[in-house]
Amino acid sequence: MTTIPKDPVMLLSYVNTQLRDFYPSLEALCDEKGLDQEELKKKLEAVDYHYSPERNQFV
């Protein structure tokens, strides 16, 4: 399992950079890094960011 930032803003930046540079989808990112996809979504939804599959990023 990968250590990810705990701060929601830093987490947002980290996840969107990973999605942009290395992964074709949130599912692929979570599978590769051993992250819980629903937990990640909830953390970012708490700061009003939602995953857009079309853009492959949290917006």
Secondary structure, DSSP 8 states (H G I E B T S, - for coil): -----SSHHHHHHHHHHHHHHT-SSHHHHHHHHT--HHHHHHHHHTTT--EETTTTEE-
